[in-house]
Amino acid sequence: MIAELGHLSVILALALSFAGAVFGLGGAHVGQGRWMQAAVSATYGQLAFVALGLLVLVNAFVTDDFSVAYVAHNSNSLLPWQYKVSAVWGAHEGSLLLWTLIMTLWMGAVAWRGAALPRDILARVLGVMGLLNLGFLSFLLLTSNPFERLLPLPPSDGADLNPLLQDFGLIVHPPMLYTGYVGFSVAFAFAVAGLLSGRLDSAWARWSRPWTNVAWAFLTLGIALGSWWAYYELGWGGWWFWDPVENASFMPWLAGTALLHSLAVAEKRGAFKTWTLLLALMAFSLSLLGAFIVRSGVLTSVHAFAVDPTRGLYILGFLAVVVGGSLTLFALRASAAAAEVRYGPFSREASLLVNNLLLIVAMAVVLLGTLYPLAYEALTGGDKISIGPPWFNRFFVPLMLAAAVALGVGPFLSWKRSGFARLRRRLAWCFGASLGLAALAALLLEGFQLWGAAAAVALGLWIVCTHAVDAARRVQLKTASVPLSYWGMALAHLGFAVSLLGIALTHELSVEKDIRMSVGESATHGDVTFRFDGVVDAAGPNYRAQRGLFAIEDGERRINLAPEKRRYLASGSVMTEAAIDAGFLKDIYVSLGEPLANGDWAVRVYVKPFVRWIWLGAILMALGGVVAVADRRYRRLRRRIASPKAAVGLPA
Amino acid sequence: MHPKRRSRLMTVAFVLTGAAAAVALMLRAANENLNLFYPPDRVAGGAAPVGVGIRAGGMVLEGSVRRAADSLDVAFVLTDRQGSDFRVAYSGILPDLFREGQGILVRGQLGVDGVFQAEEVLAKHDETYMPPELMPLAQGAAGQGKGG
């Protein structure tokens, strides 16, 4: 009975999402206060019922209710409890339910914080989000019901969760990623609400900015977690593959990054407003495109869910409605936002324009590389091609290097126009210092052979140095306290530099060897010596393993690493579990390949310097995004609008 | 035409031309290093180019996997179970899901001797997953199995 309760509550949420959309959009249109209030109530109702639905599904997993088809396909009585819970979003149906829960959580947050907004804007935002949720919930109920039963003969045990997913990564990666994806629906809804109401002033930009920042921070963390997970779990130490599904999450990230920069111009200077609107529509549309790519089965990927053409067709239709509808509205209404704002070629506006241009071109490169194989197959009648990492790197890397050069200057330009001479005085020695230090680093590493690493080191130092110089100057001035949004920006930019250093140094300095090792044999790479001491049997809760014993000498340090080859009992599938000695300066990575003749094993031994910096940088970026939201001016805004009487007579 | 509108039109035309040129250049680059997929009958039948980076695939023929005694070299045969097959040579670690009888993809170059020199071997990701490239083969084989 309890699974049917979940089904019923999702149906109720669907009805409420329809009601919320009608009351929100209709109420704002005719100016009916009670309807607008009803849209807020409907929002909380959707949150409550979707949450109940998800709890029911969690309960079905935890109590091993294999009469529910989704549980039977994705769980097993031997599965450890934390994976039973995370298995809820381990496949298509449940992950879609999680997606709608996160959608309603964002809606609830908007309703909760929205007391500060004009009533009709809040109602429109909730109405638009209700419409989107209606789309997601009907997709769930029509094509992907997670509560379907296997009756009258339920299996006695489940088929088990894919072993790749039995990992901490599954617990955190999808919720983070979805929170980012779906979070862009808030910026989308604000853009649509702005277009509908015709109020596209800088207040509009100030409302959407914190939401965009938080969504972006979650997406940043989600992507970084996915990369880290792939690194330690897929068994061969790569951290980014330009896999279509990675690209699917990266495209909204690039568009979202452009969005939060152009929102700054829209808020402070009232410029770029039309463009900002378009970016807000684009970021969420790309999130939906990502969902289509993952869930339609059109692409070959590690992440691809089971193939079902009706699902692909539904998302494609939904995508067409959302993109087509919002772009039509944009075409009809966006001209109201256009404003003549003048700025010099050497100004902060111009530098943010460069930022947007680079990010959007980079996004277009990823989009082209992801969709071209599909188009090629359709046009040639079935010839299948793949576009590999070399192609992506060839176009993407120069764009990001150009962005890094600009990032050392842009944030320190003034609005409208800057004097070049003063800026040159301030940044010249950073330029010299970063070049000098990079040359020194290159000399220490392999004597100038790794020019790529040296260039990246120079760019990373360039960003760190210019930001440090500017921050020091601001703190010394003491004319006013430096706002939190400034520190947020500096932190995020520092994160970019740290990731850049990590990516370049890992790429250039890593040692990756596949070798054959006999018991007792040693292999040395750089400062690290690996000794293979054989393989022993081991057992886990739902698997048997062969555990390799490795003694590692890293300079003075002695450590043991024990990578495993696991066979999962329920499915019989084999998994490689790498053993990693993680460090700030380098990772030592060992994984077992396969057993060979005479007790030898094929073994992967890697030394990967600075690989942690890639994810550390992402954490700093996300942190920066959140710190900027804590800025006083967003809190002031809330107080002021919350008490309209106090607002009278205050300068805007 | 209104001068303001004309200048806007010029801007749009300029941006579109630039974008089209960029896309054309990028697709050209993609066509240079795209990897076309060849099933066993086209590799065995001589339709696949020699010495060019391509992808191929098929089922691993039972009993065909040979490991070298002192290195990571391995050789095996890929078949479509309909009379066509070709040999593959690879040096390195095979994926966990590499097993005899299973569908796999290889990326590399076909040698003049007809042996496919693989740089990368990809197996399907789980028990129920089949690379779309191999779908026609799997269906063909299943159909034949039923018929025979």
Interface residues (C-beta under 8 A of the other chain):
Chain A: N162 L164 G235 W236 T300 V302 A304 A306 V361 V365 L368 G369 Y372 P373 Y376 D383 K384 I385 S386 I387 G388 P390 W391 R394 F395 D514 I515 R516 K565 S571 G572 S573 V574 M575 T576 G593 E594 L596 A597 N598 A602 R604
Chain B: A22 V23 M26 L27 A29 A30 N33 L34 N35 L36 F37 R55 R67 A69 D70 S71 L72 G92 I93 L94 D96 L97 H125 D126 E127 T128 Y129 P131 P132 E133
